[in-house]
Amino acid sequence: MVTTFIGYRLVWRNAAPLYDTKFYLPQSQKIDAPLVLGAALFGLGWGLAGYCPGPALANLVTLSSKGAVFVLFMFLGMAVAKKINQAISIQHTKNRKA
């Protein structure tokens, strides 16, 4: 937390990031079911496997079977979440037209 506190203080002194024209911040502050579920699944995966996505991808170069299985299931989870979101969007579109 101390590192983040100091880092944010240094970064926000600038009008823009070093390699872009502006900062991109979340527009929504809404806490909804997808956010809570996603955060819970992220924490569960991190707690069970000991990886979060960035280090898991970096760990692939070590040829660790644990890391590879984690990455495989991470991508599988992303694909399933995308399909679920598409199905929900289609259902919402149908309901609005009806």
Secondary structure as GFF3:
##gff-version 3
##sequence-region A 1 98
A	DSSP	alpha_helix	2	11	.	.	.	ID=ss1
A	DSSP	alpha_helix	33	49	.	.	.	ID=ss2
A	DSSP	alpha_helix	53	59	.	.	.	ID=ss3
A	DSSP	three_ten_helix	60	62	.	.	.	ID=ss4
A	DSSP	alpha_helix	65	97	.	.	.	ID=ss5
###
